C-alpha cells in the first residue's frame, strides 16, 4: 500500500508548484508566513482536490474578461505549456499562503515585475495592462471565489459564514500587495462585485480557444487521464450558472450529480496519499503535525 500511496503522491505533486522548486516550505523554523496556521486560507488552500477544481473553474471564468484574456493571449505560452502555467500559478498561491514571509514577498515582487511588462491592445483597440488595479481585482475575485466554492462543496460545507468572510478578508492582502484596489472582503461584497462586472464579460473566439486548450491538455500519465477528465468536468460544474451559460458548458442535473459523486469518491484517496504537499511542509516548519 505504501508503494501505491507514494506513486499517487508523486503524480499529484508533479502537477503543483512543488515541481518547479525554488521555495523552501520547511524553513526557517517557526516562520508563520503571511497568515499562519490558524488562518482560514491555510484550510481552504491546503486541499489539492478542491484547489484543482477551483483553479479550473477560475480559469474558465477569467476567460470571459476580454482585457484580462488579452494579456494571457499575447504574453503567455499557455497554448504550448498549459501545465507549466498552472504550476507557476500554483506556486504563487502556495508560496504566498504557506511559504515563509521572505519567500512570499519575493514571489509577490516577482509577479509585480512581470505584470509591468504585460501591456498591449485588444483586437478592437482597447489598451490593457496586467498591472491595471481593476484587472488585478477581477483575476483575484475569480480565483478566490472559485477556491472557496470548491472547498464548501468538496471538503467542508459547514465552514461558517464568519470564516468565509474572514477568508476573503485574509486573501485580499495578496491582491492589494499586487496592486489591486477596492478588493471585496466578504461574501456579500464578492456577490455584488460579480453582479456588477457581468456587463463587461463576453465569450468570444479567444474564450473558446482557452476552453479547447484546457479540455485537450494531456494528462501526466495514462492512469491520471480519467482523474483529469473528472476534474475538468468538476471545474465546469462549479461555475456560476450565468458563466456556464455564457461559455456554452451547461450540464444536466444528472451529469452534475454524477460529477459530484465521482469527486467525493476520489478526493479521500488523494487526501490519504498526499503527505508532503506545501501545507504539510509548512506545518512541519511551524513544529505542528503534518496530518
N, C-alpha and C positions, 0 to 999 in steps of 0.2 A: 504493500500500500504506500509506503514511503517513496518508492520509486515513481509510482503514479502521481503522487502529490507533487513531487519535485518537477516532474515533466509538465504538469498543468501549470504550476507556478512559473516555470521558465517561459512558457508560451504567453502567459498573461503579462509578465514583466517586460517581455520583448515589445509589447505594444505601448508601453508607458515611457515617460521621460527618463526613467532609470536606465533605459537602453542607450541614452546619449552620454550619460556620465556628467561629471563636472560639478555635481552638488553632493556634499557630504552631509547626509541627514543625521549621522550619529555623532557629529562633533560640531562645536565644542560642548562638552558635557554640561547639562543644566541650562543651556541657552533656550528660552521659550519661543524664540522666533517672534513674529509679529503678533501672534494671537495666543499661543499657549494651549496646553492640552484640555483646559476647561472650556475652551471656546466652542460655539456651535459649529463653526466651519470645520473644525477638526473632525467632528462627527459626520457632517454632510460630505466632505471631500475625501473621507477615508475609505469609502467603499468602491471598489473597482467597477462592479457591475452597474450600479446606479449612475456613477460618474460617466461611464462609457455611453450609456443610453442617453443621459442628459447632454453629453457633448455632441452626439449625433443629432439630436433634436435641435440643439443650439445652432449647429452649422446650417441646417435646413432653414431655420428661422432667419439667421443672418443673411442668407442668400436672397431674401426678399427686399433688402435695402439696397437700391442701386448705387448709392455713393460708397457704402461700405464694401459692396461686392466689387466695385471698380478697382479699389486698391488691391484686393486679393487677386483679381484677374490680371492686372497689369504688372504686379510686382512679386508674384508668388509662382512657384513651380508646382502648385498643388496638383495639376493635371498629371505630372510625371512622378511626383513623390508625395502622395497624399499621406502615407504613413509617417513620413518624416515630419510633415507639417503637424500632424496630430501629436506626435511625440514631443515636438517643441512646445506646442500649446500645453500639453500635459505637464511638461517640466516646469513651465512658468506657474501654472496653478499649484502644483505640488510644492515647488520651492517657496512661493510666497505664503503658502499655508503652513507647511511643515518644516521648511528649512530654517537655518539659523538666521538671526537678524542680518548678518553680513551678507549671506547668500541671497536672502530675499531682496535686500536693497540693490544688490549687484544685478539681479535679474530685472528688476524694475528699471534701473538706469539703462540697461542694455536694450530693453524694449522701447524705452523713450527715444533712444538714439536711432533705432531702426525706423520708428514712426516718422522722424524728421525727414527721412529720405523718400517716404511713400506719398507722393503727390502726383497729380495729373488732372485729366479731364475725362468725363464720361463721354460716351458716343454722341450724346446730344449737346455737348459743350459745357456742361456744368463742372466747375472745379471741385476737386476733393483733396483732402489731406488726412492721413491716418492720425495726425495729432489734433484734429478738429475735436474740441471738447464734446460736441453733440454726438459725433460718430463714436467716440470712446464710450459715451454713456449707453448708446444703443447696443454696442457689442457686449458691454458688461451686463446689461439687463437681460439680453437674450441668453447669455451663458448662465448667470446665477439663478434666474427664474427656472430654467430648464433643469439645472442641478438639483434645486430644491424640490421640484415636482417629481423628479425621478426618485429622490430619497424618500419622499412621502409615499410614493406608490410601491416601491420595492424593498424598503428597509424599515422605515419607522413611520407608519401612518398616524401614530399618536403624538408625534412631535407637537408640542404646544404652540398655540398662536404666538405667545410671547417669545418663544425660542425661534420661531420662524422670522419674526420681526428682528430679533437680535442677530440672526444670521445675515439678513440683508444689511443691517447697520454695520456689522463687522466687515463684510467684504467690500462695502463702499469705500473703505480705506484704500484698497488696491486701485480701484478705478480712479479715485481722486489723486492718488500718487502718480498715475499715468497722465493726468491732466483732464479727466472728465469733470463735468460740472453738473450741479443740480441732480446728483445721483439719488435715485429713490432708495429709501432706507426702511421701508415697511411693506407688508403685503398690499395695503391699500394704495400706497404710492406706486408700487410696481404695476398694479392693475390699472391705475389711472394713466401711468406712462404708456403702457402698451395700447390702451384705448386711444390715447392722443396721437400716437405715431402712426397708426394704421393708414391714414391717408397718404403717407409718404412711401408706403411699401407697394411693391409690384412683383409679379412673376413674369420674367421675360426669358429670352433665349439663354442668357447667361445663367439665370437661376436654374433653368432646366439642364444646362451643361454641368453645373455643380452636382445636381441630383444624379446625372448619369455617371460622373466620375465616382461619386460616393458609393453608389449601388454596384458598380462594376469593379470596385477595388479588390485586388486579390487578397485572399486570406493568407496568413503567415504559414499555414500548413493545411494539409488535407483534412486532418482531424478538426481543425478550428473552423472550417468552412461553414458547417451548419450553425455553429455558435455565432459566427459573424453575421450570417443572414438573419438570425433571430434578433440580434442586437440592432441591426438596421431597421427591421420592422418595428421593434420596440421604440426606437427613436422617432419614427413616423407616428406611432400610436400616441406618443407623449405630447405631440404638437397640440397647441390650441386648435379648436375646430376651425376657426376662421383661417388659420395659417395652412392647415392641411387642405382646406378647400381651395385657397389661392394656388397652392402647389399642385393641385390635382391628385392628391395622395389619400383620398378618402378610403377608409376601411369599414367593412360591415361590423355590426355589433358582435357577430360570431367570430370574425377574424380578430378583433380586439381582445375578446375573451381568451382565445387560444394563445395569442401572443403573451398576454399577461401570465397565463398559466405556465407557458414554457419558460419565461424568465424566472418565475418563482420556484420552479423545479431546478433550474440551472444555477442560480445565484448561490445557494448554500454550498454547492460543490466548490465554487470558486473561493468563497469565504473560508472554507476549510483548507483549501490548498495554499492560498497566498498568506505567507507568514513573514515575508521580508520586503513588503512594499514600503512606500515612503512613510506612511503613518506608523508602521511598526518600527522602523528605524528611528523615527523622531521620538517615539515613546521610549525607546532604549536610551536615547540621548538625555531624556529627562529622568532616567532612572525608574521608569514605570514598566510594568509587564507589557509585552507587545501584543498580548491577547491572541 
